[in-house]
Amino acid sequence: MMLSVEDALSRVMAAVRQPLPERVGLLQALDRVLAEAIVSPRDVPPWNNSAMDGYAVRSQDTPGTLRVLETIAAGSVPSQTVGPGTCSRIMTGAPMPSGADAVVMIERTDGGHEQVEIQVQARLDEHIRPQGGDISTGQQVLQPGRVLGPGELGLISSLGFPSVLVAQRPRVAILSTGDEVVETGWPLQPGQIYSSNTITLAALVRRAGAEPVHCGIAPDEPAGLRASLQACLRSDLILTTGGVSVGDFDFVKDVFDDVGATLDFWKVAMKPGKPLAFGTISGIPCFGLPGNPVSCMVNFLQFVRPVLRKTLGDPRPHLPVVTARLTHRLPKRPGRVHMSRVVLGSDHKGGWTATPTMTQSSGVLMSMAQADALTVLPVDAGAQEAGSLIRVQVLDWRFMDQTGPDYGLPGHGPLEDHGC
């Protein structure tokens, strides 16, 4: 009996272990998941400072001619108090001197280092960045579960933290199976093919934020497969590929039993990707993925990736889903969720379009290389006609990339392109 996609996902997510934290340097934390709250130990900025190059003045003395007391550079400390008829030349980021309540930008003045004519009426607090205006002492600026990008890391660094607590990267063992499968670079014998699933899974694991561990290719023979599987037990999660259907040489399910695995399920109502084994060995989650390359990738994206992201502490472990309009008919029979490969685009109204790839065969890896998204067609749905609105799971947003910048200039902006 096939398990529903929802039930299968619920079971695998229930096996997720609690994230384990480790402290790393900020550059090593890029794209990692934060495992602690970041609380500011200081005000940012730490003092009132100038937002402009200009003159620190008393607003009530402007406009007028003022005597210049000193020049305050960024990184220095004021030594004079601004009183009636005086001002201080000040650079962007420099601390405000006592007595001054505004900054007049240099473009609105005329003069030099001893005397300056202020040509405008300054407003109270104009061009002053107040102490704590960005962040105040004790403020929580980042919560656990935040994926750390360049902006977040720069923010943490600005608070004086040289390292950060993040979730450890899980180690994922990858074991391919099959006498016909050969490592890339070795000579092929008659009937053999190069392994694609090994490098595909390693890349998917790394993109999910985990560390792939290549455990080789096991033969279609129980003893060799059993020995290879035992070698995978030093990892946090195990992936095997191939040998999970009902063929004469498909031993993975039986070997799972031999090494003491608790097998939860091995069929899912999904196309592609029906043959999927899941269980645990010595408490380690273990997935038996299909050998067909598309089915292997689709199963990883639906079940393994969410497990890895949740293990890393990501509160949003699933791929994003948007609505798109089909450009061509997609055949489908009720009974399984269909995850067809589609290329995304945009229509003249600014909505998404989904165009099926040339083939939907589960053995044609080219279709995954072409696809930007997978359809999410429900179990009970039938064929979807051109023009239908469907849900699609976005694999890669790079389809939105452009060959040049678009700043809305005449002839280049989206309004002209869409006829708005």
N, C-alpha and C positions, 0 to 999 in steps of 0.2 A: 504493500500500500504506500502511495506517495504522500509525503508530508507537505502541508501547505507552506508557502514561502514565509508567511507570518509566523507559523509555529516553529519552523526550522530556525529562523532568525532569533526568536525568543529563547530557544534552547541554547544556541551558541553564545548569545550574549550573557546568559546566566552563568556560563563557565568562566567569565572574565575575572582575572585576578585583580586584587587591589593594586593600584600603581605604586611602584617603589621609587622613592626619591633619591636624587644624587645632586651634589653641588658642583657646578661647572662654571668656567669662565664665560663671560658674556658672549664672545664670538662663537663658542661651542654650543651656546643655547639657541642659536638661530633656528627657527621653525620647530623648536621643542615646545612642550606644554608646561606651563608654569605650575609648580607644585606648592607654592606658598603665596600668601598675600604680601604685596609690596606696599609698605607703609612709609610715608615720607618722614625722615628724621629732621627735616628742616623746611623753612619757607623757601619757595622758589617764585620770584627772585628773592634772595636773602635780605635785600634792602631796596628802598625806593631807588630807581635808576632811570636814566634818560633813554627814551626811545628814539632819539634823534641826535645827530651832530648839531650843536647850536649853543645857546646860552641859557644857563639856569638863572631865573629872575624872580623877583617879587612881582606878581601880576599887577599889583596896584601902581607900580612904577612905569608901566608901559602904556602907550608908546613913549619913547624918550631916549635921551642919551645917557648911558650908564658907564661907570668906571669898571674895568675888568680886574677882578682880584687875583685870579689864577686860572690855569688850564687844568682840568680834571680829565685824565685819560682813563680808559677802561683798564681796570686792574690796579688803579691807584686809589688813595683815600683823600677826600677834601680836607684842607687844612684851614680854610677861612669860612666865616659865617657871612652869608649874604644879607646886607643891611640896606637901608634906604639909599637909593642912588647908585647901587653897585650890582654886579652880577659876576658869574663865573663862566668862562668858556668850558664846555663839557662835550665829551664824546659819547657816542652810542654805547650803552651798557654801563657807563660809569655811575658811581653812587651820587645821589643828589646831595648837595651841601645843605647845611642847616640854614634856615631862613628863606630859602627859595621854595616857591610853590607852583612853578611852571617852567617849561622849556620852550624857547622860541627857536625854530629851526634856522640854520645859518642863512638859508635863502631869503629870509625875511629881515635881514639885518644888513648894516653897512658899517664897516669899521675894522679894527685890528685887535691886537693883543692887549692894548692899554685902555682903549675907549671904543665903544660900539653904539651905533644908533639902532634902537629897536623900532622897526617901522610899523608894527601892528600891535593891537591890544591883545595881550596874552590872556587866556582863560585859565581859571583855577584848575590845577592838576593836568593841564594840557601837556601831552607828549611825555608823561611820567608813567612808568610801569611800577605799580605799587608793590611793596613787600608782600609776599604771599599771594600775589594776584593770580599766578598760575597754579600753585600748589601750596597748601598750608601745612604746618607741622602736625603730624598725626593723621593726615588724610590718607585713606587707602586709595592708591592710584591704579592698581591692577589686582584682579582677583585670581585665585587658583583656577586652572582650566583655560587660561588665555594662551593662545598660540603666539609665540614671541617672534615678531617681525622686526625689521630694522627700527621702526618707530618706537616700539616697546623697549627694545634694548637700549636705544639712545636715552629714553626717559629714565630707565633704571640707572644708567651710567651717570646721568645728570644729578641723581640723588646721592651719588657717592658709593654705590654698591659695585664692587669689582666682580662679583660672582652671583649666581642665582640658583635656587633650588628648582629642579625640573624632574619630570618623571624619567626613569631609566628607559632606554630603548630596549624593547624585548628582542631576544635572539630567536630567529625563526629558521628552523632547519628545513631545507628543501631537498627532497629526495624524488628523483624521477625514476620511473620503472619502464622496463620493456627491452627485450633483446634487439629490437629493431632500432633503438634510439642510441645515437653516438654523440659524444661531445664534439662541439664545433672545433675544427682544426685537425681532427683525426681523419684518416682516409676512410671512405665509405666502402663497405662490402655490399655485394648484391642483396637487395631487400632491406637495406638500412637507410635511415634518414637522420639528419642532424637534429639535435634537441633544440626546440624553441622554448618549451615551457620553463626550462631551468632559468634562462636569462630573463624571460618575461616575468616570472614570479619574483626573482631577485630584485628586478627593477620596481615591481609593484610594492614589494615589502619595503624597499628603501624609500619610495615615494610616500608610503603610509607613515614613515617615521621610525621604522624598526630596522634591525640589523639582519641581513640575510646570511645564512650559513649553508654553503653548498656541501651537500652530503653525497654527491655523486649520482650514478645511475645504477639501480639495482636490476639484476636479471629477472626474467619471468620464471622464477624458480623459488619455491618457498624458503629453503634454507638461506639462500643468498639475500632474499628480501628481508627475512627475519633478522639477519646479522646487520644489514644496513639500517633497519629501523631501530635496532638497539643502540646504534651509534648516534642516533638523533636525540637520545634522551637527555643530553646535556643542554638542550635548548629550552626556551620558554614556551614554544609552540612548534608543532610539526606539520609540515605540508608534504604530502605525497601526491604525485600526479601520474595518472594512468592506472589501469588495473582495478577499476571500481565498477565495471559493468558486469555482465553475466557470461562473458566469453570463457572458453575452456582454459585459458591461461591467466585469468584474472584472479590473482591470489591475495590481493590486498585485504579484503574483508576477512578471509580466513586467517591471515597472518596477524591481523589485529587481535583476533581471538587468542591466537597462540601466545602472544606476548602479554596477555592479561589486560587487554584493552576493554573498556566499557564502551560498547558501541551504542550510540543513541539512535541514529537513523542513517539510511544510506540511499534514499530517493527523495527528491523534492519536485513538486509540481511546477516546474519552471522550464522554459525553452529559450535558449539552450541551457544545458546544465542539469538535466534530471539526475544523472548518477553522481551523488555527493555523499560521501561517508563522513560521519563526525562522531568522535568519541574522545575518551581521555585515556592516557597511559601513564600510570603513576602520578595521576593528577595533572598531567600536561595535556592541554587541548591538542587534538590531532585531527586534521582534515585530510580526507582522501579525495582529491580533486580529479575530474575527468582528464583523460589524455588528449581529447580534441582541444586544440589551442584556444578557440573562442570560448568553448564551454568552461575551460580552465580559468580564463580571465574573468568571465562573467561571474562565476561562482566566487572567485576571490573578492571581486568588488562588492558583491552582495553580502557575503558572510565573513570572510577573513578580515577585510579592511576595517569594518566596524569594530570587530573584536580588538584589533591592534590599536585603533584610535581610542577606544574606551580604556584599554590597558594603559595607554599613555596619559589618561586623565582628560581627554578631550570631551567636553559636554555635548558636542555636536559631531558624533562619529560617522554620520551618513553623508553620502554625496547629495548635492542640491538637486531638487526636482523643479522644473518649470513647465509651463503649458506651451505647446507649439502646434502649428497647423501643418498637417501632412500635405506634401506636394504630390504624392503618388499613393496608389492603393497598397495596403498591406494585408495579405491573406492571413487568416487566423481561425482556428477552431477552438471552441470553448473547452476548458479542461485544465489548462496550464497558463500561468503568467508568461507572457511573451516579452522578451527583452531584445528587440531587433536593433541592429546597428543603424544609426541615422547620422547624416551630416546636417549641422545646424546652420541657419542663416537668418536674415531678417527681411520682413516684407516692407512694402512702401508705407505701412501704417506704424512701423516701429515694433511689430510683434515678431515672435520667433517662428521660423519655418523648420520643418524636419523632412529631409529627403532620404529615403532608404538607400543604403549602399547597394552596389550592383548585385551582390550575392548575400544571402543570409545563411549560407552553409556554416555549420559549427566547426568545420575543418579548415576554413579559409581565413588565415590570420590577417590577410590584407584588409579584410572588412573592418577589423579592429583598428588597424593603422589609419584607415580613412575616417573612422567614426569620431564624432564629437560627443555623442550621447547614445543612450540606450532607451528604447521605449519602455514604458511601464504599462502594458496592456493587461487588465485584470483577468482573472481566471474565467469568468463567465462571458467575457467579451467575444464577439465574432470578428469577422473581417472589418478593417477600418478603411473607409473610402477616402479618396483625395479630398482635401478640404476639411476633414474631421479635426477637431481639437483633441489632442492627446497629451498625456503627461510624459515627459522625458527626463531621464536622469543624466545630468551633465557630467561628462568625464573630463573635459578639458575646455577651459574658457578661452584658450588661445585663438579660437576661431574668430574672436572679436578683435584680434590684433590688426593693426593697419601698417601699411608700408611707410607712412609718414604721419606726423602729428596732425590733429584736427582741433584747431582752436576756434572754430566757428568763423573763420575768415571768409569773405565773399568767394563763392565758387568751391569751397571746401567743407562747408558746414553741413550738418545733418538736415537742417531745415530746407536747404536747396535740394538736397538729394531726395527728400521725401515729398517735395512739392508743397510744403506747408507755408 
